[in-house]
Amino acid sequence: MLTLEELKMDMDLINEVSWDLGPEEAVKLYLEWGNTDWGSGKHIIRGKDDYSTYFVVNCWEKPYYIYLIRRNSEEAQELAKFELPREYEKDVCELKGVYALEPDVKAWLKSELGVNE
């Protein structure tokens, strides 16, 4: 599993990231085929070779972590894992669970990874 520093060096992987996809949408998209309007039909899943790469924040226990996930209809792989900066804990991890990136965390992460909008 990659660290944040290792991920910074893999621009091909960074370019795969679906920045607006979160865990709930990914489950609907890959595990409940046809039960989603995510992306207005732009994401059509035809089989296990189709996948998405996205970030989630795991808030089950401290320290909290950001994971980079690659999901298809059969599995979810954890590609990278690094700690959520403490200044964002209160915004994101108010309750236990797994969450999409909040706008401020997404902006921080894009800056860290050198992603230009």
C-alpha atoms as an extended CHARMM CRD file, in Angstrom:
* protein
*
       117  EXT
         1         1  MET       CA              0.0000000000        0.0000000000        0.0000000000  PROA      1               0.0000000000
         2         2  LEU       CA              1.3470000000        3.4280000000       -0.9660000000  PROA      2               0.0000000000
         3         3  THR       CA              2.0900000000        6.2550000000        1.4360000000  PROA      3               0.0000000000
         4         4  LEU       CA              1.2280000000        9.8540000000        0.5760000000  PROA      4               0.0000000000
         5         5  GLU       CA              4.8420000000       10.4800000000       -0.4340000000  PROA      5               0.0000000000
         6         6  GLU       CA              4.8560000000        7.4350000000       -2.7390000000  PROA      6               0.0000000000
         7         7  LEU       CA              1.4890000000        8.3900000000       -4.2150000000  PROA      7               0.0000000000
         8         8  LYS       CA              2.8330000000       11.8600000000       -5.0800000000  PROA      8               0.0000000000
         9         9  MET       CA              5.2680000000       10.1770000000       -7.4780000000  PROA      9               0.0000000000
        10        10  ASP       CA              2.5910000000        8.1920000000       -9.3630000000  PROA      10              0.0000000000
        11        11  MET       CA              0.9010000000       10.7390000000      -11.6280000000  PROA      11              0.0000000000
        12        12  ASP       CA             -0.7710000000        8.0120000000      -13.7190000000  PROA      12              0.0000000000
        13        13  LEU       CA             -2.6000000000        6.7900000000      -10.6140000000  PROA      13              0.0000000000
        14        14  ILE       CA             -3.4050000000       10.3370000000       -9.4720000000  PROA      14              0.0000000000
        15        15  ASN       CA             -4.8920000000       11.0680000000      -12.8990000000  PROA      15              0.0000000000
        16        16  GLU       CA             -7.2600000000        8.0870000000      -12.4680000000  PROA      16              0.0000000000
        17        17  VAL       CA             -8.9060000000        9.5690000000       -9.3610000000  PROA      17              0.0000000000
        18        18  SER       CA            -12.6260000000       10.3250000000       -9.5870000000  PROA      18              0.0000000000
        19        19  TRP       CA            -12.5770000000       13.3150000000       -7.2410000000  PROA      19              0.0000000000
        20        20  ASP       CA            -16.3570000000       13.5410000000       -6.9020000000  PROA      20              0.0000000000
        21        21  LEU       CA            -16.9610000000        9.8480000000       -6.2710000000  PROA      21              0.0000000000
        22        22  GLY       CA            -17.4290000000        8.8200000000       -2.6440000000  PROA      22              0.0000000000
        23        23  PRO       CA            -18.0550000000        5.4980000000       -0.9480000000  PROA      23              0.0000000000
        24        24  GLU       CA            -21.8470000000        5.6600000000       -1.1290000000  PROA      24              0.0000000000
        25        25  GLU       CA            -21.8800000000        6.4270000000       -4.8500000000  PROA      25              0.0000000000
        26        26  ALA       CA            -19.2630000000        3.7380000000       -5.5200000000  PROA      26              0.0000000000
        27        27  VAL       CA            -21.3780000000        1.0850000000       -3.8090000000  PROA      27              0.0000000000
        28        28  LYS       CA            -24.4230000000        2.1390000000       -5.8100000000  PROA      28              0.0000000000
        29        29  LEU       CA            -22.4230000000        2.2100000000       -9.0180000000  PROA      29              0.0000000000
        30        30  TYR       CA            -20.6670000000       -1.1440000000       -8.6600000000  PROA      30              0.0000000000
        31        31  LEU       CA            -22.8240000000       -3.2120000000       -6.3390000000  PROA      31              0.0000000000
        32        32  GLU       CA            -26.3100000000       -1.9860000000       -7.2380000000  PROA      32              0.0000000000
        33        33  TRP       CA            -25.9820000000       -1.7050000000      -11.0010000000  PROA      33              0.0000000000
        34        34  GLY       CA            -28.5790000000        0.5140000000      -12.5600000000  PROA      34              0.0000000000
        35        35  ASN       CA            -29.6340000000        1.9710000000       -9.2230000000  PROA      35              0.0000000000
        36        36  THR       CA            -27.7160000000        5.2050000000       -9.6270000000  PROA      36              0.0000000000
        37        37  ASP       CA            -27.7270000000        8.4850000000      -11.4640000000  PROA      37              0.0000000000
        38        38  TRP       CA            -24.1290000000        9.2580000000      -10.4930000000  PROA      38              0.0000000000
        39        39  GLY       CA            -22.5080000000       11.2290000000      -13.2860000000  PROA      39              0.0000000000
        40        40  SER       CA            -25.7950000000       11.3650000000      -15.2260000000  PROA      40              0.0000000000
        41        41  GLY       CA            -25.1490000000        8.0500000000      -16.9230000000  PROA      41              0.0000000000
        42        42  LYS       CA            -21.5540000000        8.7970000000      -17.8610000000  PROA      42              0.0000000000
        43        43  HSD       CA            -20.3870000000        5.8110000000      -15.8470000000  PROA      43              0.0000000000
        44        44  ILE       CA            -21.8020000000        2.6490000000      -17.3430000000  PROA      44              0.0000000000
        45        45  ILE       CA            -20.5750000000       -0.5210000000      -15.6980000000  PROA      45              0.0000000000
        46        46  ARG       CA            -20.4120000000       -3.3840000000      -18.1480000000  PROA      46              0.0000000000
        47        47  GLY       CA            -18.3880000000       -5.8650000000      -16.1070000000  PROA      47              0.0000000000
        48        48  LYS       CA            -15.5310000000       -6.5250000000      -13.7190000000  PROA      48              0.0000000000
        49        49  ASP       CA            -12.9870000000       -4.8060000000      -15.9920000000  PROA      49              0.0000000000
        50        50  ASP       CA            -14.6350000000       -1.4370000000      -15.3170000000  PROA      50              0.0000000000
        51        51  TYR       CA            -13.3490000000        0.2640000000      -12.1770000000  PROA      51              0.0000000000
        52        52  SER       CA            -13.1130000000        3.6090000000      -10.3980000000  PROA      52              0.0000000000
        53        53  THR       CA            -10.3980000000        5.0590000000       -8.2000000000  PROA      53              0.0000000000
        54        54  TYR       CA            -11.4560000000        7.3850000000       -5.3760000000  PROA      54              0.0000000000
        55        55  PHE       CA            -10.5890000000        8.5760000000       -1.8790000000  PROA      55              0.0000000000
        56        56  VAL       CA            -12.4100000000        7.8600000000        1.3770000000  PROA      56              0.0000000000
        57        57  VAL       CA            -11.8210000000        8.9570000000        4.9620000000  PROA      57              0.0000000000
        58        58  ASN       CA            -12.0220000000        6.1790000000        7.5460000000  PROA      58              0.0000000000
        59        59  CYS       CA            -13.2670000000        7.5810000000       10.8580000000  PROA      59              0.0000000000
        60        60  TRP       CA            -13.7620000000        4.4000000000       12.8410000000  PROA      60              0.0000000000
        61        61  GLU       CA            -10.8670000000        4.9220000000       15.2360000000  PROA      61              0.0000000000
        62        62  LYS       CA             -7.9380000000        7.2570000000       15.7780000000  PROA      62              0.0000000000
        63        63  PRO       CA             -5.7220000000        7.8870000000       14.0460000000  PROA      63              0.0000000000
        64        64  TYR       CA             -8.0950000000        8.5590000000       11.1640000000  PROA      64              0.0000000000
        65        65  TYR       CA             -6.8860000000        7.6400000000        7.6930000000  PROA      65              0.0000000000
        66        66  ILE       CA             -7.4750000000        8.6320000000        4.0950000000  PROA      66              0.0000000000
        67        67  TYR       CA             -7.5210000000        5.6650000000        1.7280000000  PROA      67              0.0000000000
        68        68  LEU       CA             -7.2390000000        5.5620000000       -2.0320000000  PROA      68              0.0000000000
        69        69  ILE       CA             -9.5880000000        2.8190000000       -3.2180000000  PROA      69              0.0000000000
        70        70  ARG       CA             -9.9310000000        1.0830000000       -6.5840000000  PROA      70              0.0000000000
        71        71  ARG       CA            -13.3180000000       -0.6010000000       -6.8780000000  PROA      71              0.0000000000
        72        72  ASN       CA            -14.9260000000       -2.8060000000       -9.4700000000  PROA      72              0.0000000000
        73        73  SER       CA            -17.9880000000       -5.0260000000       -9.2550000000  PROA      73              0.0000000000
        74        74  GLU       CA            -16.0520000000       -7.7730000000       -7.4760000000  PROA      74              0.0000000000
        75        75  GLU       CA            -13.7660000000       -6.0680000000       -4.9810000000  PROA      75              0.0000000000
        76        76  ALA       CA            -12.3500000000       -2.9040000000       -3.4790000000  PROA      76              0.0000000000
        77        77  GLN       CA             -8.5590000000       -2.6290000000       -3.2560000000  PROA      77              0.0000000000
        78        78  GLU       CA             -6.8120000000       -0.2330000000       -0.8930000000  PROA      78              0.0000000000
        79        79  LEU       CA             -4.0350000000        1.3640000000       -2.9620000000  PROA      79              0.0000000000
        80        80  ALA       CA             -2.7910000000        4.0480000000       -0.5630000000  PROA      80              0.0000000000
        81        81  LYS       CA             -3.2120000000        4.9290000000        3.1040000000  PROA      81              0.0000000000
        82        82  PHE       CA             -2.1140000000        8.0030000000        5.0290000000  PROA      82              0.0000000000
        83        83  GLU       CA             -3.2040000000        9.8700000000        8.1090000000  PROA      83              0.0000000000
        84        84  LEU       CA             -5.8930000000       12.5500000000        7.9500000000  PROA      84              0.0000000000
        85        85  PRO       CA             -4.3030000000       15.8250000000        9.1070000000  PROA      85              0.0000000000
        86        86  ARG       CA             -5.5310000000       16.6950000000       12.6020000000  PROA      86              0.0000000000
        87        87  GLU       CA             -6.8710000000       20.0860000000       11.5220000000  PROA      87              0.0000000000
        88        88  TYR       CA             -9.5470000000       18.2980000000        9.4630000000  PROA      88              0.0000000000
        89        89  GLU       CA            -10.6080000000       15.6920000000       12.0370000000  PROA      89              0.0000000000
        90        90  LYS       CA            -13.4390000000       17.7570000000       13.5130000000  PROA      90              0.0000000000
        91        91  ASP       CA            -14.8910000000       18.6090000000       10.0810000000  PROA      91              0.0000000000
        92        92  VAL       CA            -14.8520000000       15.0530000000        8.7580000000  PROA      92              0.0000000000
        93        93  CYS       CA            -14.9280000000       12.6110000000       11.6570000000  PROA      93              0.0000000000
        94        94  GLU       CA            -17.7170000000       13.9140000000       13.8520000000  PROA      94              0.0000000000
        95        95  LEU       CA            -19.2870000000       10.4310000000       13.7520000000  PROA      95              0.0000000000
        96        96  LYS       CA            -17.7160000000        7.0220000000       13.2050000000  PROA      96              0.0000000000
        97        97  GLY       CA            -17.8970000000        5.8000000000        9.6250000000  PROA      97              0.0000000000
        98        98  VAL       CA            -16.3570000000        5.9800000000        6.1630000000  PROA      98              0.0000000000
        99        99  TYR       CA            -16.8870000000        9.2440000000        4.2950000000  PROA      99              0.0000000000
       100       100  ALA       CA            -16.2190000000       11.0430000000        1.0420000000  PROA      100             0.0000000000
       101       101  LEU       CA            -13.7020000000       13.8720000000        1.0410000000  PROA      101             0.0000000000
       102       102  GLU       CA            -15.0270000000       17.1340000000        2.4560000000  PROA      102             0.0000000000
       103       103  PRO       CA            -14.2740000000       20.1740000000        0.2350000000  PROA      103             0.0000000000
       104       104  ASP       CA            -11.4680000000       21.4640000000        2.4710000000  PROA      104             0.0000000000
       105       105  VAL       CA             -9.8070000000       18.0330000000        2.6750000000  PROA      105             0.0000000000
       106       106  LYS       CA            -10.1770000000       17.6040000000       -1.0900000000  PROA      106             0.0000000000
       107       107  ALA       CA             -8.5250000000       21.0060000000       -1.6830000000  PROA      107             0.0000000000
       108       108  TRP       CA             -5.6570000000       20.1180000000        0.6820000000  PROA      108             0.0000000000
       109       109  LEU       CA             -5.1550000000       16.7270000000       -0.9640000000  PROA      109             0.0000000000
       110       110  LYS       CA             -5.2250000000       18.1370000000       -4.4980000000  PROA      110             0.0000000000
       111       111  SER       CA             -2.6030000000       20.6570000000       -3.4400000000  PROA      111             0.0000000000
       112       112  GLU       CA             -0.4470000000       17.9200000000       -1.8880000000  PROA      112             0.0000000000
       113       113  LEU       CA             -0.7120000000       15.7930000000       -5.0480000000  PROA      113             0.0000000000
       114       114  GLY       CA             -0.1360000000       18.6560000000       -7.4670000000  PROA      114             0.0000000000
       115       115  VAL       CA             -3.5560000000       18.3930000000       -9.0980000000  PROA      115             0.0000000000
       116       116  ASN       CA             -4.5630000000       21.5290000000      -10.9710000000  PROA      116             0.0000000000
       117       117  GLU       CA             -8.2020000000       22.2710000000      -11.6120000000  PROA      117             0.0000000000
